Amino acid sequence: MNPLQSLPEYEQFVYTLPQHHVSIRYSALTVIRRGATIALLTGTVELIGGYRLVVREKLSFAESPGVIAGYGYEIWLGERLLYWYDSQPHPDDPTLSETHPHHKHIPPEIKHHRIPAPELSSNQPNLPFLIKEIEAL
């Protein structure tokens, strides 16, 4: 079932992530309600091996199911930023058109080196994929 069916279901999904992923050492994710249909998800998830996932999501539940209206996910190892995902549109970059606006920033030149991110979605939670990706590192 898709936890984006409602804001309470998404909150339950977020706050129970450590129960479903043994690699999570600590979760400091917080859902901040900004009215009846808008929320922000912010915080960090610390995983085994010294990895850290920094999360920012803008959520809209004006319709059901809800959508992730915007996001930024950073993956760190210690003090080193490994890569990040964001939903900032880059319509002038044809290499990203197949997954627009979902893309991943990777080295070298992490700010400008972007690749498509077909695993990410605005209609499904992205956190399970991101956690599994980190577990595979």
DSSP file with accessible surface (Angstrom, degrees, kcal/mol):
  #  RESIDUE AA STRUCTURE BP1 BP2  ACC     N-H-->O    O-->H-N    N-H-->O    O-->H-N    TCO  KAPPA ALPHA  PHI   PSI    X-CA   Y-CA   Z-CA
    1    1 A M              0   0  190      0, 0.0     0, 0.0     0, 0.0     0, 0.0   0.000 360.0 360.0 360.0 146.1    0.0    0.0    0.0
    2    2 A N    >   -     0   0   17      1,-0.1     3,-1.5   122,-0.1     8,-0.1  -0.710 360.0-153.0 -85.5 116.1    1.2    3.5   -0.8
    3    3 A P  G >  S+     0   0   22      0, 0.0     3,-0.8     0, 0.0    10,-0.2   0.610  88.0  78.1 -65.4  -8.8    1.7    5.5    2.5
    4    4 A L  G 3   +     0   0    0      1,-0.2    62,-3.9   119,-0.2     3,-0.1   0.368  62.2  99.9 -81.5  10.0    1.0    8.7    0.5
    5    5 A Q  G <  S-     0   0   69     -3,-1.5     2,-0.3    60,-0.3    -1,-0.2   0.846  99.3  -5.4 -61.4 -33.2   -2.7    7.9    0.7
    6    6 A S  S <> S-     0   0   35     -3,-0.8     4,-2.1     1,-0.1    -1,-0.2  -0.986  70.7-109.2-155.9 160.9   -3.0   10.4    3.6
    7    7 A L  H  > S+     0   0    6     -2,-0.3     4,-2.7     1,-0.2     5,-0.2   0.929 118.0  51.5 -62.6 -44.5   -0.9   12.6    5.8
    8    8 A P  H  > S+     0   0   76      0, 0.0     4,-2.3     0, 0.0    -1,-0.2   0.912 109.9  50.4 -60.3 -36.5   -1.4   10.4    8.9
    9    9 A E  H  > S+     0   0   68      2,-0.2     4,-2.3     1,-0.2    -2,-0.2   0.892 110.8  48.9 -67.2 -37.6   -0.4    7.3    6.9
   10   10 A Y  H  X S+     0   0    0     -4,-2.1     4,-2.8     2,-0.2    -1,-0.2   0.908 109.8  51.6 -68.7 -39.6    2.8    9.0    5.7
   11   11 A E  H  X S+     0   0   37     -4,-2.7     4,-2.8     2,-0.2     5,-0.2   0.937 110.4  49.0 -59.4 -45.4    3.6   10.1    9.2
   12   12 A Q  H  X S+     0   0  125     -4,-2.3     4,-1.2    -5,-0.2    -2,-0.2   0.921 111.2  50.4 -60.4 -43.4    3.2    6.5   10.4
   13   13 A F  H  < S+     0   0   36     -4,-2.3     3,-0.4     1,-0.2     4,-0.4   0.942 113.3  45.1 -58.6 -49.4    5.4    5.3    7.5
   14   14 A V  H >< S+     0   0    0     -4,-2.8     3,-1.2     1,-0.2    -2,-0.2   0.933 113.2  48.7 -63.6 -46.8    8.2    7.9    8.3
   15   15 A Y  H 3< S+     0   0  111     -4,-2.8    -1,-0.2     1,-0.3    -2,-0.2   0.647 112.8  47.7 -75.8 -11.5    8.2    7.3   12.1
   16   16 A T  T >X S+     0   0   16     -4,-1.2     3,-1.2    -3,-0.4     4,-0.7   0.354  77.0 106.6-107.0   6.2    8.3    3.5   11.8
   17   17 A L  H X> S+     0   0    2     -3,-1.2     3,-1.6    -4,-0.4     4,-1.1   0.896  75.6  57.0 -50.7 -45.6   11.2    3.3    9.2
   18   18 A P  H 34 S+     0   0   54      0, 0.0    -1,-0.3     0, 0.0     3,-0.2   0.817 101.4  57.8 -61.1 -24.6   13.7    2.1   11.8
   19   19 A Q  H <4 S+     0   0  152     -3,-1.2    -2,-0.2     1,-0.2     3,-0.1   0.719 112.5  40.1 -74.2 -19.3   11.4   -0.9   12.6
   20   20 A H  H << S+     0   0  127     -3,-1.6     2,-0.4    -4,-0.7    -1,-0.2   0.503 113.9  52.4-107.5  -8.2   11.6   -1.9    8.9
   21   21 A H    ><  -     0   0   25     -4,-1.1     3,-1.8    -3,-0.2    -1,-0.2  -0.896  58.2-168.2-134.2 104.7   15.3   -1.3    8.1
   22   22 A V  T 3  S+     0   0  144     -2,-0.4    -1,-0.1     1,-0.3    26,-0.0   0.688  84.8  70.0 -67.4 -15.9   17.8   -2.8   10.5
   23   23 A S  T 3  S+     0   0    6     24,-0.1    25,-2.2    25,-0.0     2,-0.6   0.638  75.5  99.4 -76.3 -11.7   20.6   -0.7    8.9
   24   24 A I  E <   +A   47   0A  17     -3,-1.8    23,-0.3    23,-0.2     3,-0.1  -0.656  44.8 176.8 -80.0 118.1   19.1    2.5   10.5
   25   25 A R  E    S-     0   0A 159     21,-2.6     2,-0.3    -2,-0.6    22,-0.2   0.801  71.0  -3.2 -84.0 -35.7   21.0    3.4   13.6
   26   26 A Y  E     -A   46   0A 134     20,-1.8    20,-3.2     2,-0.0     2,-0.5  -0.960  58.8-157.9-159.8 137.3   19.0    6.6   14.3
   27   27 A S  E     +A   45   0A  33     -2,-0.3    18,-0.2    18,-0.2    16,-0.0  -0.988  14.0 172.2-123.8 127.2   16.3    8.6   12.7
   28   28 A A        +     0   0   34     16,-3.3    16,-0.4    -2,-0.5     2,-0.3  -0.265  31.8 143.8-120.8  41.3   15.7   12.2   13.3
   29   29 A L        -     0   0    9     14,-0.2     2,-0.4   -15,-0.1    14,-0.2  -0.655  28.3-168.2 -82.6 140.6   13.0   12.7   10.6
   30   30 A T  E     -B   42   0A  68     12,-3.0    12,-2.2    -2,-0.3     2,-0.6  -0.996  16.8-147.9-134.2 128.9   10.2   15.1   11.4
   31   31 A V  E     -B   41   0A  12     -2,-0.4     2,-0.6    10,-0.2    10,-0.2  -0.864  18.2-163.6 -92.3 122.3    6.9   15.7    9.6
   32   32 A I  E     -B   40   0A  55      8,-3.5     8,-2.4    -2,-0.6     2,-0.3  -0.937  10.8-141.7-111.8 113.7    5.9   19.3   10.0
   33   33 A R  E     -B   39   0A 121     -2,-0.6     6,-0.3     6,-0.2     3,-0.1  -0.564  17.0-175.8 -76.2 134.4    2.3   20.0    9.1
   34   34 A R        -     0   0  154      4,-3.2     2,-0.2     1,-0.3     3,-0.2  -0.259  67.8 -43.7-120.2  40.3    1.7   23.4    7.4
   35   35 A G  S    S-     0   0   47      1,-0.1    -1,-0.3     3,-0.1     3,-0.0  -0.747  90.1 -50.0 123.7-172.0   -2.0   23.2    7.3
   36   36 A A  S    S+     0   0   92     -2,-0.2   -29,-0.2     1,-0.2    -1,-0.1   0.786 134.5  20.8 -71.3 -26.4   -4.5   20.5    6.5
   37   37 A T  S    S+     0   0   58     -3,-0.2    24,-4.0   -30,-0.0     2,-0.4   0.423 110.2  73.5-126.0   1.0   -3.0   19.4    3.2
   38   38 A I  E     + C   0  60A  70     22,-0.2    -4,-3.2    23,-0.2     2,-0.3  -0.942  49.7 161.5-122.4 140.7    0.6   20.6    3.2
   39   39 A A  E     -BC  33  59A   0     20,-2.1    20,-3.3    -2,-0.4     2,-0.4  -0.982  25.6-141.0-150.8 160.1    3.6   19.2    5.1
   40   40 A L  E     -BC  32  58A  47     -8,-2.4    -8,-3.5    -2,-0.3     2,-0.5  -0.959   8.3-155.1-119.4 142.6    7.4   19.2    5.1
   41   41 A L  E     +BC  31  57A   0     16,-2.5    16,-2.5    -2,-0.4     2,-0.3  -0.986  27.8 161.0-115.4 121.3    9.6   16.2    5.9
   42   42 A T  E     +BC  30  56A  52    -12,-2.2   -12,-3.0    -2,-0.5     2,-0.3  -0.956  18.4  67.3-137.0 157.9   13.0   17.2    7.2
   43   43 A G  E     - C   0  55A  23     12,-1.3    12,-3.1    -2,-0.3     2,-0.3  -0.841  63.6 -72.7 134.2-167.1   15.8   15.6    9.1
   44   44 A T  E     - C   0  54A  36    -16,-0.4   -16,-3.3    -2,-0.3     2,-0.4  -0.918  17.9-152.9-131.5 154.6   18.5   12.9    9.0
   45   45 A V  E     -AC  27  53A   0      8,-2.3     8,-2.9    -2,-0.3     2,-0.5  -0.999  15.1-152.9-125.1 122.8   18.8    9.2    9.1
   46   46 A E  E     -AC  26  52A  69    -20,-3.2   -21,-2.6    -2,-0.4   -20,-1.8  -0.868  16.6-170.4 -97.8 130.4   22.0    7.7   10.3
   47   47 A L  E >>  -AC  24  51A   2      4,-3.0     3,-0.9    -2,-0.5     4,-0.6  -0.762  32.4 -81.8-116.6 164.0   22.8    4.3    9.0
   48   48 A I  G >4 S+     0   0  102    -25,-2.2     3,-0.6    -2,-0.3    -1,-0.1  -0.203 110.8  42.9 -60.3 153.3   25.5    1.7    9.9
   49   49 A G  G 34 S-     0   0   62      1,-0.2    -1,-0.2    -3,-0.1   -26,-0.0   0.520 129.5 -74.3  87.4   4.3   28.9    2.2    8.3
   50   50 A G  G <4 S+     0   0   36     -3,-0.9    28,-2.2     1,-0.3     2,-0.2   0.614  88.7 145.7  85.5  11.2   28.9    6.0    9.1
   51   51 A Y  E <<  -CD  47  77A  45     -4,-0.6    -4,-3.0    -3,-0.6     2,-0.4  -0.575  28.2-166.4 -83.7 149.5   26.4    6.9    6.3
   52   52 A R  E     -CD  46  76A  57     24,-2.4    24,-2.8    -6,-0.2     2,-0.6  -1.000   9.9-156.6-138.8 133.0   23.9    9.7    6.7
   53   53 A L  E     -CD  45  75A   0     -8,-2.9    -8,-2.3    -2,-0.4     2,-0.5  -0.950   8.7-159.2-110.1 119.7   20.9   10.5    4.6
   54   54 A V  E     -CD  44  74A  24     20,-2.7    20,-2.2    -2,-0.6     2,-0.4  -0.896  16.1-161.8-100.5 127.5   19.7   14.1    4.8
   55   55 A V  E     +CD  43  73A   0    -12,-3.1   -12,-1.3    -2,-0.5     2,-0.3  -0.917  22.7 168.1-121.2 135.2   16.1   14.5    3.8
   56   56 A R  E     +CD  42  72A 112     16,-1.8    16,-2.3    -2,-0.4     2,-0.4  -0.944  14.2 167.3-140.2 119.0   13.9   17.4    2.7
   57   57 A E  E     -CD  41  71A   4    -16,-2.5   -16,-2.5    -2,-0.3     2,-0.5  -0.997  26.3-151.9-131.7 141.4   10.5   16.8    1.2
   58   58 A K  E     -CD  40  70A 132     12,-2.8    11,-2.2    -2,-0.4    12,-1.2  -0.959  25.9-164.2-105.2 124.9    7.6   19.1    0.4
   59   59 A L  E     -CD  39  68A   2    -20,-3.3   -20,-2.1    -2,-0.5     2,-0.4  -0.902  12.4-165.8-117.5 140.1    4.4   17.1    0.5
   60   60 A S  E     +CD  38  67A  29      7,-2.5     7,-2.5    -2,-0.4   -22,-0.2  -0.992  13.8 173.7-125.8 127.7    0.9   17.9   -0.8
   61   61 A F        +     0   0   22    -24,-4.0   -23,-0.2    -2,-0.4   -54,-0.1  -0.090  43.4 120.7-118.4  31.5   -2.2   16.0    0.3
   62   62 A A  S    S+     0   0   70    -25,-0.3     2,-0.3     5,-0.1    -1,-0.1   0.804  86.0  24.2 -64.4 -29.5   -4.7   18.3   -1.5
   63   63 A E  S    S-     0   0  163     -3,-0.2     4,-0.1     2,-0.2    -3,-0.0  -0.893 103.4 -81.2-127.6 162.8   -5.7   15.2   -3.4
   64   64 A S  S    S+     0   0   86     -2,-0.3     2,-0.2     2,-0.1   -59,-0.1  -0.946 112.2  37.9-112.5 129.9   -5.5   11.5   -2.6
   65   65 A P  S    S-     0   0   58      0, 0.0   -60,-0.3     0, 0.0    -2,-0.2   0.575  96.9-133.6 -74.6 163.8   -3.0   10.0   -3.0
   66   66 A G        -     0   0    1    -62,-3.9     2,-0.3    -2,-0.2    -5,-0.2  -0.140  17.0-136.8 -72.3 174.4   -0.7   12.8   -1.9
   67   67 A V  E     -D   60   0A  50     -7,-2.5    -7,-2.5    -4,-0.1     2,-1.0  -0.963  16.9-120.6-134.8 152.9    2.4   13.8   -3.8
   68   68 A I  E     -D   59   0A   1     54,-2.8    -9,-0.2    -2,-0.3     3,-0.1  -0.846  31.9-171.8 -87.8 102.5    6.0   14.6   -3.0
   69   69 A A  E     -     0   0A  72    -11,-2.2     2,-0.3    -2,-1.0   -10,-0.2   0.687  64.8  -9.6 -76.6 -19.1    5.9   18.1   -4.6
   70   70 A G  E     +D   58   0A   8    -12,-1.2   -12,-2.8    -3,-0.1     2,-0.3  -0.938  68.6 179.4-171.5 153.7    9.7   18.7   -4.2
   71   71 A Y  E     -D   57   0A  15     -2,-0.3    16,-1.5   -14,-0.2     2,-0.3  -0.994  18.9-163.2-157.6 162.3   12.6   17.0   -2.6
   72   72 A G  E     -DE  56  86A   5    -16,-2.3   -16,-1.8    -2,-0.3     2,-0.4  -0.942  12.8-176.0-146.8 128.7   16.3   17.0   -1.8
   73   73 A Y  E     -DE  55  85A   0     12,-2.5    12,-2.7    -2,-0.3     2,-0.4  -0.990   4.2-169.0-128.5 122.1   18.2   13.9   -0.6
   74   74 A E  E     -DE  54  84A  44    -20,-2.2   -20,-2.7    -2,-0.4     2,-0.5  -0.925   7.7-155.0-111.9 138.0   21.9   14.1    0.3
   75   75 A I  E     -DE  53  83A   0      8,-2.6     7,-2.6    -2,-0.4     8,-1.3  -0.957  18.6-178.8-115.2 121.2   24.0   11.0    1.0
   76   76 A W  E     -DE  52  81A  50    -24,-2.8   -24,-2.4    -2,-0.5     2,-0.5  -0.879  24.1-158.1-118.3 149.2   27.0   11.5    3.2
   77   77 A L  E >  S-DE  51  80A  49      3,-2.6     3,-2.3    -2,-0.3     2,-0.2  -0.969  75.8 -50.1-122.8 108.6   29.8    9.3    4.5
   78   78 A G  T 3  S-     0   0   36    -28,-2.2   -26,-0.0    -2,-0.5   -28,-0.0  -0.451 123.6 -21.5  61.9-123.8   31.2   11.0    7.6
   79   79 A E  T 3  S+     0   0  167     -2,-0.2     2,-0.6    -3,-0.1    -1,-0.3   0.285 118.1  99.0 -98.7  10.4   31.9   14.5    6.5
   80   80 A R  E <   -E   77   0A 152     -3,-2.3    -3,-2.6     0, 0.0     2,-0.6  -0.872  68.1-138.7-107.3 122.3   32.1   13.8    2.8
   81   81 A L  E     -E   76   0A  48     -2,-0.6    -5,-0.2    -5,-0.2     3,-0.1  -0.663  20.2-177.0 -74.3 118.7   29.1   14.4    0.5
   82   82 A L  E     -     0   0A  25     -7,-2.6     2,-0.3    -2,-0.6    -1,-0.2   0.904  57.0 -44.8 -84.5 -46.9   28.9   11.4   -1.8
   83   83 A Y  E     -E   75   0A  16     -8,-1.3    -8,-2.6    23,-0.1    -1,-0.4  -0.965  51.8-144.2-171.0 171.0   26.0   12.5   -4.0
   84   84 A W  E     -EF  74 105A  46     21,-1.7    21,-3.9    -2,-0.3     2,-0.4  -0.984   4.5-144.1-149.0 160.4   22.5   14.0   -3.9
   85   85 A Y  E     +EF  73 104A   1    -12,-2.7   -12,-2.5    -2,-0.3     2,-0.3  -0.934  24.2 166.5-116.9 146.9   19.2   13.8   -5.6
   86   86 A D  E     -EF  72 103A  27     17,-1.6    17,-1.3    -2,-0.4   -14,-0.2  -0.978  38.4-135.1-153.3 167.6   16.8   16.7   -6.2
   87   87 A S        +     0   0   21    -16,-1.5    15,-0.1    -2,-0.3   -15,-0.1   0.143  54.4 136.5-109.6  18.0   13.7   17.6   -8.2
   88   88 A Q        -     0   0  118    -17,-0.2    -2,-0.1    15,-0.1   -18,-0.0  -0.514  60.2-117.3 -64.4 121.0   14.9   20.9   -9.5
   89   89 A P        -     0   0   62      0, 0.0    -1,-0.1     0, 0.0     3,-0.1  -0.336  30.6-176.1 -64.7 142.5   13.9   21.0  -13.1
   90   90 A H    >   +     0   0   34      3,-0.1     3,-2.0     1,-0.1     6,-0.2  -0.608  12.5 165.8-131.9  70.1   16.6   21.2  -15.8
   91   91 A P  T 3  S+     0   0  112      0, 0.0    -1,-0.1     0, 0.0     6,-0.1   0.725  72.4  63.3 -64.7 -17.7   14.6   21.5  -19.0
   92   92 A D  T 3  S+     0   0  132      1,-0.1     5,-0.0    -3,-0.1    -2,-0.0   0.491  87.2  79.9 -84.2  -1.6   17.6   22.6  -20.9
   93   93 A D    X   -     0   0   33     -3,-2.0     3,-1.9     1,-0.1     4,-0.3  -0.846  59.7-171.5-108.5  98.2   19.4   19.3  -20.3
   94   94 A P  G >  S+     0   0  100      0, 0.0     3,-1.1     0, 0.0     4,-0.3   0.755  79.9  70.1 -63.9 -20.9   18.1   16.7  -22.7
   95   95 A T  G 3  S+     0   0   85      1,-0.2     3,-0.2     2,-0.1    -2,-0.0   0.692 101.5  46.9 -69.6 -15.7   19.9   13.8  -20.9
   96   96 A L  G X  S+     0   0    4     -3,-1.9     3,-1.2    -6,-0.2     4,-0.4   0.438  82.7  97.5-101.8  -0.9   17.5   14.2  -18.0
   97   97 A S  G X  S+     0   0   85     -3,-1.1     3,-0.9    -4,-0.3    -1,-0.1   0.830  73.1  63.5 -62.7 -32.1   14.3   14.4  -20.0
   98   98 A E  G 3  S+     0   0  153     -4,-0.3    -1,-0.3     1,-0.2    -2,-0.1   0.779 119.2  24.3 -66.4 -24.7   13.4   10.7  -19.5
   99   99 A T  G X  S-     0   0   14     -3,-1.2     3,-2.5     3,-0.1    -1,-0.2   0.185  97.6-164.6-122.8  16.1   13.1   11.1  -15.7
  100  100 A H  T <  S+     0   0   95     -3,-0.9    -3,-0.1    -4,-0.4   -13,-0.1  -0.139  70.3   8.5 -46.5 129.9   12.3   14.8  -15.5
  101  101 A P  T 3  S+     0   0   32      0, 0.0    -1,-0.4     0, 0.0     2,-0.3  -0.948 110.8  89.0 -96.0   9.1   12.5   16.3  -12.9
  102  102 A H    <   +     0   0   22     -3,-2.5    15,-1.4    18,-0.1     2,-0.3  -0.522  53.1 144.8 -75.8 124.3   14.1   13.4  -11.0
  103  103 A H  E     -FG  86 116A   2    -17,-1.3   -17,-1.6    -2,-0.3     2,-0.4  -0.977  39.1-129.8-155.4 165.6   17.9   13.3  -11.2
  104  104 A K  E     -FG  85 115A  36     11,-2.7    11,-2.4    -2,-0.3     2,-0.5  -0.955  13.0-142.8-122.6 135.2   21.1   12.5   -9.3
  105  105 A H  E     +FG  84 114A   6    -21,-3.9   -21,-1.7    -2,-0.4     9,-0.2  -0.881  31.7 171.5 -97.3 125.5   24.2   14.7   -8.8
  106  106 A I        -     0   0   35      7,-2.4     7,-0.3    -2,-0.5   -23,-0.1  -0.906  26.3 -57.4-133.2 158.1   27.4   12.7   -8.8
  107  107 A P  S    S+     0   0   76      0, 0.0     2,-0.1     0, 0.0   -25,-0.0  -0.329  92.6  59.3 -65.8 160.7   31.2   13.3   -8.9
  108  108 A P  S    S-     0   0   91      0, 0.0    -2,-0.2     0, 0.0     5,-0.1   0.692 133.1  -1.9 -78.1 169.9   33.1   14.6  -10.5
  109  109 A E  S >> S-     0   0  151     -2,-0.1     4,-1.9     1,-0.1     3,-1.4   0.960  81.7-167.4  48.3  60.5   31.9   18.2  -10.4
  110  110 A I  T 34 S+     0   0   41      1,-0.3    -4,-0.1     2,-0.2   -26,-0.1   0.774  76.7  58.4 -52.8 -33.0   29.0   17.1   -8.3
  111  111 A K  T 34 S+     0   0  137      1,-0.2    -1,-0.3    -6,-0.1    -2,-0.1   0.885 120.7  25.4 -67.7 -35.2   27.0   20.3   -8.8
  112  112 A H  T <4 S+     0   0  121     -3,-1.4     2,-0.9    -6,-0.1    -2,-0.2   0.520  99.6  90.3-109.7  -7.2   26.9   20.1  -12.6
  113  113 A H     <  +     0   0   72     -4,-1.9    -7,-2.4    -7,-0.3     2,-0.4  -0.808  57.0 168.4 -96.4 103.4   27.2   16.4  -13.2
  114  114 A R  E     -G  105   0A  47     -2,-0.9    -9,-0.2    -9,-0.2   -19,-0.0  -0.907  15.4-175.9-120.5 143.5   23.7   15.1  -13.3
  115  115 A I  E     -G  104   0A  58    -11,-2.4   -11,-2.7    -2,-0.4   -19,-0.1  -0.927  38.5 -87.1-131.0 157.1   22.2   11.7  -14.4
  116  116 A P  E     -G  103   0A  37      0, 0.0   -13,-0.2     0, 0.0     3,-0.1  -0.248  29.9-154.3 -60.4 151.8   18.6   10.5  -14.7
  117  117 A A    >   +     0   0    1    -15,-1.4     3,-1.5   -21,-0.2   -15,-0.1  -0.678  21.8 167.5-128.7  76.9   17.1    9.0  -11.5
  118  118 A P  T 3  S+     0   0   83      0, 0.0    -1,-0.1     0, 0.0   -15,-0.0   0.707  72.0  66.8 -67.2 -15.7   14.3    6.6  -12.7
  119  119 A E  T 3  S+     0   0  101     -3,-0.1     2,-0.2     2,-0.0    10,-0.1   0.672  87.3  83.6 -78.0 -17.1   14.0    5.0   -9.2
  120  120 A L    <   -     0   0    8     -3,-1.5     2,-0.3     9,-0.1   -18,-0.1  -0.575  57.7-179.8 -92.3 154.8   12.6    8.2   -7.7
  121  121 A S        -     0   0   29      3,-0.3     5,-0.1    -2,-0.2    -2,-0.0  -0.969  37.6-146.1-147.6 157.9    9.0    9.3   -7.8
  122  122 A S  S    S+     0   0   32     -2,-0.3   -54,-2.8     1,-0.1    -1,-0.1   0.523 104.6  50.2 -96.9 -10.4    6.6   12.0   -6.8
  123  123 A N  S    S+     0   0   91    -56,-0.2  -119,-0.2     2,-0.1    -1,-0.1   0.444 110.2  43.9-109.8  -4.3    3.8    9.4   -6.3
  124  124 A Q  S    S-     0   0   99    -56,-0.1    -3,-0.3  -121,-0.1   -56,-0.1  -0.973  96.2 -88.6-136.1 151.8    5.6    6.8   -4.1
  125  125 A P        -     0   0   19      0, 0.0     4,-0.3     0, 0.0    -2,-0.1  -0.355  30.1-163.0 -60.7 137.5    7.9    7.2   -1.1
  126  126 A N  S  > S+     0   0    2      1,-0.1     4,-2.2     2,-0.1     3,-0.2   0.615  71.0  85.2 -93.8 -18.3   11.5    7.5   -2.1
  127  127 A L  H  > S+     0   0    0      1,-0.2     4,-2.7     2,-0.2     5,-0.3   0.884  84.3  54.4 -59.9 -41.7   13.0    6.7    1.3
  128  128 A P  H  > S+     0   0   33      0, 0.0     4,-2.3     0, 0.0    -1,-0.2   0.938 111.2  46.4 -59.0 -42.8   13.0    2.8    1.0
  129  129 A F  H  > S+     0   0   55     -4,-0.3     4,-2.6    -3,-0.2    -2,-0.2   0.935 113.0  49.4 -61.6 -46.1   14.9    3.0   -2.3
  130  130 A L  H  X S+     0   0    0     -4,-2.2     4,-2.3     2,-0.2    -1,-0.2   0.913 111.2  48.9 -62.4 -41.4   17.4    5.5   -0.8
  131  131 A I  H  X S+     0   0    0     -4,-2.7     4,-2.6     1,-0.2    -1,-0.2   0.937 112.6  47.8 -64.6 -44.0   18.0    3.4    2.3
  132  132 A K  H  X S+     0   0  126     -4,-2.3     4,-1.5    -5,-0.3    -1,-0.2   0.886 109.9  53.3 -64.0 -38.5   18.5    0.2    0.1
  133  133 A E  H  < S+     0   0   35     -4,-2.6     4,-0.4     1,-0.2    -1,-0.2   0.922 111.1  46.1 -62.2 -42.9   20.9    2.2   -2.1
  134  134 A I  H >< S+     0   0    3     -4,-2.3     3,-1.6     1,-0.2    -2,-0.2   0.909 107.7  57.0 -66.4 -41.1   23.0    3.2    0.9
  135  135 A E  H 3< S+     0   0   88     -4,-2.6    -1,-0.2     1,-0.3    -2,-0.2   0.839 104.1  54.7 -58.6 -30.9   22.9   -0.3    2.3
  136  136 A A  T 3<        0   0   87     -4,-1.5    -1,-0.3    -3,-0.2    -2,-0.2   0.601 360.0 360.0 -79.7 -11.8   24.5   -1.5   -1.0
  137  137 A L    <         0   0   98     -3,-1.6    -3,-0.0    -4,-0.4    -4,-0.0  -0.336 360.0 360.0 -68.9 360.0   27.4    0.9   -0.7
